C-alpha cells in the first residue's frame, strides 16, 4: 500500500496529539502528585527523576525489539498495544498509593513506548518519498498542538483534584485504542520470515547494524546530536526564561505556547513545500544551521525582542527535523522500516535518559557563575555536530521499497 487513507493518517496524527496531550496534562500537576505520594517536595523531585530515567532506559532497551516485531507482525498491533500501555500507565498514576508501584508501571510503559517508532514506519509504508516530509511535518504539528493544549487543560483539571488529569489522560489513551481498533488498517501485513532473536533485538546490536551503513549511520548520528541539542533546550528553557528575564510563570507559559503554536503552523503549511523545493539534504542542512543560530544566539541574548527573533529562527529550523526524518526513511527498505525506526527511537531514548539530568546540573552550575546562557552554547555545539554530519552525508538515492 503506497497511499495513506484519510482515516489512517488522521489516526496517526491523533495518536501523536494524544501522546503529547497526555504528557502535557500531567506535567503541571506531577510535582504535586509526587509530593503527595512521598510526603516531601524534595523526595518527590527525586522520585520524578527516577521515573523519567526509567522510562527512557526501558525505551532504549526495547525500541529495537518493538520495531522488529512491527516488521514481523505488522504495525497495527504494536501501535495499539503501545497506546494501551500508555493508558495503563496514566491510570496507575491516578490510583497508585506509593511511588515504588508507580515506578513499575512507568518503566513498563517505557518498554512498550512504540508510538514514535510505529508512526514513522507507518508513514514510510503508505506515503511516497516525495510526500514524506509533509507527512512528518504534520506529525510535528500534532505534537505541537498537544503541547499547547495539554498543560492548560491539565492545570484546570488539577485545580479540581490532583489525580483528575491522570484519569483524563488514561481515558484519552483508551479511547484512541478503541478508535484505532475500528478505523486503522494495517499498512504492511508483516513478514513472518523476519528473524526475531535476542541478538537482533538487542539495542546495541540494532544500533551497530544501523551505524555500519554509511549513509544511514551518518543520518542516525546526526539525529542523535540534534536530539541532544533539542532536549538540552527543552530541559532548561523555562528555567532560563525565569532567571534571565525574571518572568512570571504565566509569561513563561505564554511564550512557550506561542512558540509551539508557531511551530505547529509552520510545519503544517510550509515544511512540505519547502522540502520539495530544497530537497531532503539541503532542507536538513539548512534547518540544522538555523538551529545553530537560534541556540547560539540565545546564549547571549539580553532583551526580549532579540529572544523573540531567535525563537522565530528556531521555528524555521524545524524544517530540518521533517527533512532529516524523510531522508532517513528513504534509506531503509520496506521490510526493515520498523527495525530501523526502532533503532533510531532507541538513539533518542539515550538522549532522553541522559540529557535532563546533565543539562539540569550544568544549568545549576552556570547560574552559580552568573552565566545562565552557557548551556545554550552546548546545545549549539550539538547542533553544529549534527549539521556537519548532514552536510558530509551523500545525498544517495532512496532505497527501493
C-alpha positions in Angstrom: 0.0 0.0 0.0 1.6 3.3 -1.1 -1.2 5.7 -0.4 -2.4 6.8 3.0 -6.2 6.7 3.6 -7.6 9.8 5.3 -8.8 7.8 8.4 -5.4 6.1 8.8 -3.4 9.3 8.6 -5.9 11.1 10.9 -5.5 8.3 13.4 -1.7 8.6 13.4 -1.9 12.3 13.9 -4.5 11.9 16.7 -2.2 9.3 18.3 0.7 11.7 18.4 -1.5 14.5 19.6 -2.9 12.4 22.4 0.6 11.2 23.4 1.6 14.8 23.8 -1.7 15.9 25.3 -1.5 13.2 27.9 2.1 14.3 28.8 1.0 17.9 28.8 -2.0 17.2 31.0 0.2 15.7 33.8 3.3 17.9 33.6 1.8 20.8 35.6 0.5 18.6 38.3 3.2 15.9 38.5 5.2 17.7 41.2 2.1 17.9 43.4 1.3 14.3 42.9 4.8 13.1 43.7 5.0 15.3 46.8 1.7 13.8 48.0 3.0 10.3 47.4 6.3 10.8 49.1 5.3 13.4 51.8 8.0 15.8 50.8 8.7 18.0 47.8 12.4 17.1 47.7 11.7 13.4 47.7 9.0 13.9 45.1 11.5 15.6 42.8 14.0 12.7 43.3 11.4 10.1 42.5 10.2 12.1 39.5 13.8 12.0 38.1 14.0 8.3 38.7 10.6 7.7 36.9 11.7 9.7 33.9 15.1 7.9 33.6 13.4 4.5 34.0 11.1 5.3 31.1 13.9 6.4 28.9 16.1 3.5 29.7 13.4 0.9 29.1 12.5 2.6 25.9 16.1 2.4 24.8 16.3 -1.3 25.6 13.0 -2.3 24.0 12.6 0.0 21.0 14.6 -2.2 18.6 12.6 -5.2 19.7 9.3 -3.3 19.1 10.5 -2.2 15.7 11.5 -5.8 14.8 8.1 -7.1 16.0 6.4 -4.4 13.8 8.3 -5.7 10.8 7.4 -9.3 11.5 3.7 -9.0 12.6 2.6 -5.6 11.3 2.4 -2.0 12.5 -1.2 -2.0 13.8 -1.0 -4.4 16.7 2.3 -2.8 18.0 0.8 0.7 17.9 -2.5 -0.4 19.6 -0.6 -2.2 22.4 1.7 0.7 22.9 -1.3 3.1 23.3 -3.0 0.7 25.7 0.2 0.5 27.9 0.3 4.3 27.9 -3.3 4.4 29.2 -2.5 1.8 31.9 0.5 4.0 33.0 -1.6 7.1 33.4 -4.3 5.1 35.3 -1.6 3.9 37.6 -0.6 7.5 38.2 -4.2 8.2 39.2 -4.5 5.3 41.7 -1.0 4.2 42.9 -0.6 4.7 46.7 3.2 4.7 46.6 6.0 5.8 44.2 7.6 2.3 44.0 4.5 0.8 42.4 4.3 3.8 40.0 7.9 3.1 39.0 6.9 -0.5 37.9 4.1 0.8 35.7 6.1 3.7 34.3 9.1 1.5 33.4 6.7 -0.9 31.7 5.2 1.9 29.7 8.7 2.8 28.6 9.2 -0.7 27.4 6.0 -0.5 25.4 6.6 3.0 24.1 6.5 2.3 20.4 4.3 5.2 19.2 7.0 7.2 17.5 8.7 4.1 16.0 5.5 2.7 14.5 4.1 6.1 13.3 7.3 6.9 11.5 7.4 3.4 9.9 3.7 3.5 9.0 4.2 6.8 7.2 7.1 5.4 5.3 4.9 2.4 4.3 2.0 4.5 3.0 3.4 7.8 1.8 5.5 8.2 -1.3 9.1 9.5 -0.6 8.2 12.9 -2.2 5.4 13.4 0.3 7.0 12.1 3.5 8.5 15.4 4.6 5.0 17.0 4.6 3.6 14.0 6.5 6.3 14.2 9.1 5.7 17.9 9.3 2.0 17.1 10.1 3.3 14.8 12.9 5.3 17.8 14.2 2.1 19.9 14.1 0.2 17.3 16.1 3.0 17.2 18.6 3.0 21.0 19.0 -0.8 21.3 19.3 -0.8 18.6 22.1 1.9 20.6 23.9 -0.2 23.7 23.7 -3.5 22.2 24.9 -2.1 19.7 27.5 -0.6 22.0 30.2 -3.6 24.3 30.0 -6.2 21.6 30.4 -4.0 19.8 33.0 -3.8 22.9 35.1 -7.5 23.4 35.1 -8.3 19.7 36.0 -5.5 19.6 38.6 -7.1 22.6 40.4 -10.2 20.3 40.9 -8.3 17.2 42.0 -4.6 16.4 41.8 -5.3 13.0 40.3 -8.0 14.1 37.8 -5.6 14.9 34.9 -4.2 11.4 35.1 -7.7 9.9 34.8 -8.3 12.2 31.8 -5.1 11.2 30.1 -5.9 7.5 30.6 -9.4 8.0 29.2 -8.0 9.7 26.1 -5.4 6.9 25.5 -8.0 4.1 25.9 -10.5 6.0 23.6 -7.7 6.2 21.0 -7.1 2.5 21.2 -10.8 1.8 20.6 -10.9 4.3 17.7 -7.8 2.8 16.1 -9.1 -0.8 16.5 -12.0 0.1 14.2 -10.5 2.6 11.7 -6.8 1.8 11.4 -5.9 -0.5 8.5 -2.6 -2.4 8.5 0.0 -0.6 6.4 2.1 -3.7 6.0 0.9 -7.2 6.9 4.4 -8.2 8.2 6.8 -10.8 7.1 6.8 -13.9 9.3 10.2 -14.8 7.9 11.7 -11.7 9.6 14.1 -13.2 12.2 13.1 -12.4 15.8 16.0 -13.3 18.1 17.5 -11.7 21.1 20.7 -11.0 19.2 18.9 -9.0 16.5 16.6 -7.3 19.0 19.5 -6.3 21.3 19.6 -2.5 21.3 23.4 -2.4 21.0 23.3 -4.9 18.0 20.5 -2.9 16.4 22.3 0.4 16.7 25.6 -1.1 15.5 23.8 -2.5 12.4 22.4 0.9 11.6 25.7 2.7 12.2 27.6 0.4 10.0 25.7 1.5 6.9 27.4 4.6 5.5 24.5 6.9 4.8 22.1 5.6 7.4 24.7 5.6 10.1 25.6 9.2 9.5 22.0 10.2 9.5 21.4 8.3 12.7 24.4 10.1 14.4 23.2 13.4 13.1 19.7 12.7 14.6 21.4 11.8 17.9 23.3 15.1 18.1 20.2 17.0 17.0 18.2 15.3 19.8 20.9 16.3 22.3 20.6 19.9 21.3 16.8 20.0 21.3 16.5 18.1 24.6 19.0 20.4 26.2 16.9 23.3 25.1 13.7 21.7 26.4 15.2 20.8 29.8 16.3 24.3 30.7 14.1 26.6 28.6 11.6 27.5 31.3 14.4 27.9 33.9 16.4 30.1 31.5 13.5 32.4 30.8 12.8 32.7 34.5 16.3 33.5 35.6 17.5 35.6 32.6 14.4 37.8 32.3 12.7 37.4 35.8 9.5 36.5 34.0 6.4 35.1 35.9 5.3 31.5 35.3 2.3 32.9 33.3 4.5 34.8 30.9 6.9 31.8 30.5 3.9 29.6 29.7 2.6 32.2 27.2 5.9 32.4 25.4 6.3 28.6 25.3 2.7 28.2 24.0 3.2 30.9 21.3 6.4 29.2 20.2 4.7 25.8 20.0 1.8 27.2 18.0 4.2 28.9 15.6 6.0 25.6 15.1 2.7 23.7 14.5 1.5 26.3 11.9 4.9 26.3 10.1 5.1 22.5 9.9 1.5 22.1 8.8 1.7 24.6 5.9 5.3 25.3 4.8 7.5 22.3 5.6 6.2 20.2 2.8 6.6 22.8 0.0 10.0 23.9 1.5 11.4 20.3 1.4 10.1 19.7 -2.1 11.8 22.9 -3.3 15.1 22.3 -1.5 15.3 18.5 -1.4 15.8 16.4 1.7 19.5 17.1 2.2 19.6 20.8 1.6 16.5 21.3 3.8 18.0 19.2 6.6 21.3 21.1 6.5 19.6 24.5 6.4 17.4 23.5 9.3 20.4 22.4 11.3 22.3 25.7 10.5 19.3 27.7 11.7 19.2 25.7 14.9 22.9 26.6 15.5 22.0 30.3 15.1 19.0 30.0 17.4 20.8 28.2 20.2 24.0 30.1 19.9 22.2 33.5 19.9 20.1 32.5 22.9 23.3 32.0 24.9 24.0 35.8 24.6 20.5 37.3 24.4 19.8 40.1 26.8 16.5 41.6 25.6 13.0 40.1 24.9 12.8 41.3 21.4 16.0 39.6 20.4 14.8 36.5 22.1 11.6 36.6 20.0 13.6 36.9 16.8 15.7 33.9 17.8 12.6 32.0 18.6 11.4 32.8 15.0 14.7 31.4 13.7 14.1 28.3 15.9 10.7 27.8 14.3 12.3 27.9 10.8 14.9 25.4 11.9 12.2 22.7 12.4 12.2 22.4 8.6 15.3 20.2 9.2 13.5 17.8 11.5 11.0 16.6 8.9 13.5 16.7 6.1 16.0 14.6 8.0 13.3 12.1 9.0 12.2 11.8 5.4 15.8 11.4 4.2 16.4 8.7 6.8 13.2 6.8 6.0 14.3 6.7 2.4 17.5 4.8 3.3 15.5 1.8 4.7 13.7 -0.9 2.7 10.1 -1.7 3.2 10.9 -4.8 5.1 13.1 -3.1 7.7 11.4 0.3 8.4 10.2 -0.9 11.8 13.7 -2.2 12.7 15.5 1.0 11.6 12.9 3.3 13.2 13.1 1.3 16.4 16.9 1.7 16.4 16.6 5.5 15.8 14.0 5.8 18.6 16.5 4.0 20.8 19.1 6.6 20.0 16.6 9.3 21.0 15.9 7.4 24.2 19.6 7.6 25.2 19.4 11.4 24.9 16.1 11.4 26.8 17.7 9.4 29.6 20.9 11.4 29.9 20.1 15.0 29.0 17.6 16.1 31.6 20.0 15.2 34.5 23.1 16.6 32.9 21.5 19.7 31.5 19.9 20.5 34.8 23.2 20.1 36.6 25.0 22.2 34.0 22.4 24.9 34.2 22.7 25.0 38.0 26.5 25.3 37.7 26.1 28.1 35.1 23.7 30.0 37.5 26.3 29.8 40.3 28.7 31.6 37.9 26.1 34.1 36.7 26.2 32.7 33.1 22.8 31.1 32.5 23.3 31.1 28.7 26.3 28.7 28.8 24.1 25.6 28.5 22.8 27.0 25.2 26.4 27.1 23.8 26.5 23.3 24.5 23.1 23.0 22.6 24.6 25.0 19.7 27.7 22.7 19.7 25.4 19.6 19.4 23.6 21.4 16.5 26.9 22.1 14.8 27.9 18.5 15.0 24.6 17.4 13.6 24.7 19.9 10.7 28.3 18.9 9.7 27.3 15.3 9.6 24.3 16.0 7.4 26.4 18.2 5.1 29.0 15.4 4.8 26.5 12.7 4.1 26.0 11.8 0.4 22.5 12.5 -0.9 22.2 8.9 -2.1 19.0 7.9 -3.9 16.4 6.3 -1.7 16.3 2.6 -1.2 13.7 0.9 -3.3 10.7 -0.4 -1.3 
